[in-house]
Amino acid sequence: MDQQQRLSAAARERREEERRRVDRINDAVIGKTSAKKGAKDFAIDPIVTQKQLYSNANEIEGEIYIQTERDEC
């Protein structure tokens, strides 16, 4: 009986998660929704983001980035 209750609860949770997932699909539409009125969506460019991160880093953060990149290679 306990096993059946857990399966039933799991099945209910899966249905709820699927419902939430479908709701999230329509939450944000690129070019139509934005956090601020009149704001624009920008393309995501990891290289530009990384350059901005490096240029805004202080000395310690810069060293951390350098060491991290060296360890990943």
Backbone torsions as a table, in degrees:
resi	resn	phi	psi	omega
1	MET	NA	-44.5	-179.7
2	ASP	-62.7	-40.3	178.2
3	GLN	-61.3	-41.6	179.6
4	GLN	-64.9	-38.1	179.0
5	GLN	-65.7	-41.3	179.0
6	ARG	-65.4	-41.4	177.8
7	LEU	-63.7	-41.0	179.5
8	SER	-63.8	-43.0	178.6
9	ALA	-65.1	-39.1	178.3
10	ALA	-64.8	-41.6	178.8
11	ALA	-64.4	-40.8	177.2
12	ARG	-62.1	-43.5	-179.4
13	GLU	-64.7	-38.9	177.2
14	ARG	-61.6	-42.2	178.3
15	ARG	-62.9	-44.1	179.0
16	GLU	-62.8	-42.8	179.1
17	GLU	-64.2	-40.0	177.3
18	GLU	-62.8	-41.4	177.7
19	ARG	-62.9	-43.4	178.1
20	ARG	-64.7	-38.7	-179.9
21	ARG	-62.8	-44.2	179.1
22	VAL	-63.6	-40.5	178.1
23	ASP	-62.3	-39.6	-178.3
24	ARG	-68.2	-28.1	-179.2
25	ILE	-58.2	-38.1	-176.8
26	ASN	-95.4	4.8	-178.5
27	ASP	-63.7	-51.1	-175.6
28	ALA	-123.8	129.2	176.8
29	VAL	-118.0	118.6	-177.0
30	ILE	-57.0	130.2	179.9
31	GLY	88.1	-14.2	-178.9
32	LYS	-115.2	-32.3	-179.1
33	THR	-114.9	148.0	-179.4
34	SER	-157.9	158.5	178.1
35	ALA	-70.4	-29.6	-178.9
36	LYS	-125.3	140.8	179.2
37	LYS	-61.1	132.1	179.3
38	GLY	83.3	-4.6	179.6
39	ALA	-74.9	157.0	-179.0
40	LYS	-114.9	153.4	174.1
41	ASP	-86.8	137.2	-179.7
42	PHE	-113.0	150.1	177.1
43	ALA	-64.1	144.7	178.4
44	ILE	-88.9	120.0	-179.2
45	ASP	-126.9	102.0	-175.9
46	PRO	-59.5	-35.1	-178.7
47	ILE	-66.6	-44.5	177.9
48	VAL	-63.8	-42.8	179.7
49	THR	-61.0	-43.0	179.7
50	GLN	-64.1	-41.9	178.5
51	LYS	-62.7	-41.2	178.4
52	GLN	-64.8	-39.9	178.8
53	LEU	-61.0	-46.8	179.4
54	TYR	-64.2	-42.1	-176.6
55	SER	-69.8	-25.6	179.8
56	ASN	-93.9	-2.1	-176.5
57	ALA	-77.4	146.3	172.0
58	ASN	-81.7	-178.7	-174.5
59	GLU	-59.6	-43.9	-178.7
60	ILE	-67.5	-46.1	178.8
61	GLU	-61.1	-40.3	178.0
62	GLY	-59.8	-43.0	178.4
63	GLU	-65.4	-38.7	177.5
64	ILE	-61.6	-45.0	179.1
65	TYR	-61.0	-43.6	-179.5
66	ILE	-62.0	-47.5	-179.3
67	GLN	-64.8	-38.9	179.8
68	THR	-64.6	-45.3	179.2
69	GLU	-62.6	-39.5	-179.2
70	ARG	-66.0	-38.2	-179.1
71	ASP	-71.5	-27.7	-177.8
72	GLU	-77.5	-23.6	-176.1
73	CYS	-79.9	NA	NA
